[in-house]
C-alpha cells in the first residue's frame, strides 16, 4: 500500500495550521489536500474532499471540533480523525475517543510526537489493506497497540522505533548520506537527537560513516546507508 494518505487539517490559527501542515508533509506518505478554519468549513470540506484522515482542533469558530467529529460519523464518511488541541478536560477526551478518534494530541507538541502517531496510523492502514481476515493477535495490535504488544523491541532507552524508521527512510533518499545537522533539519529533530539515532544505526552496521573535510573548520561526519 504505497498511495499517499489524503489529509484535511482543521485549525483556525493560520500559524498553527502551517506548522501542522509542515509536520504532516515532513512525516512522508501524507498529502495535505485542504485546510479548514471553522467548524462549518470543516464539515463542508470533509463532504467535498473525502479525506482519509482529518487533523482536528476542538476549539473552532462556528462549530466545535467534537461536533465536526460527530458529523463525520453521522454521515458515515470513511475518514479517520486525530485530535490536535489544547483541550485537556476528561469529558472532551472521553467523547473524542467514544466517537472513534484514532489519537489525541495535546498542544503544544513536537514533530516526534506527531510522527509516531502518523507512522502507527500508516502501519494500521497497511495491515488492514493486506488482510481479508484478521487473527485475534492482529486485532489486538490494531485496537490496543503497545498495551498488548509489549514484547521487548530490543532497542535501548532513548531510541523510539517510529523515529528510527523515519531516520532510516530519510537516509535512503540520498546515496551520499547526510550529516547530523542535515538530518535534524530534514526531520524536525534536534541535532543531538539526530546524532543519537545516526550513531545507533552506525553501531548496528546499518550506515557507514565518513569524514568530510572542508577548507576550514572541523571535518563533518556524513552518514549513509551501508
Secondary structure as UniProt FT lines:
FT   STRAND          5..10
FT   HELIX           14..26
FT   STRAND          30..36
FT   HELIX           39..49
FT   STRAND          53..56
FT   HELIX           65..74
FT   TURN            75..76
FT   STRAND          80..85
FT   HELIX           90..98
FT   TURN            99..100
FT   STRAND          103..106
FT   HELIX           111..130
FT   HELIX           136..144
FT   HELIX           145..147
FT   TURN            157..158
FT   HELIX           161..171
FT   TURN            172..173
FT   TURN            175..176
FT   HELIX           180..187
FT   HELIX           191..203
FT   TURN            204..205
FT   STRAND          207..212
FT   STRAND          220..225
//
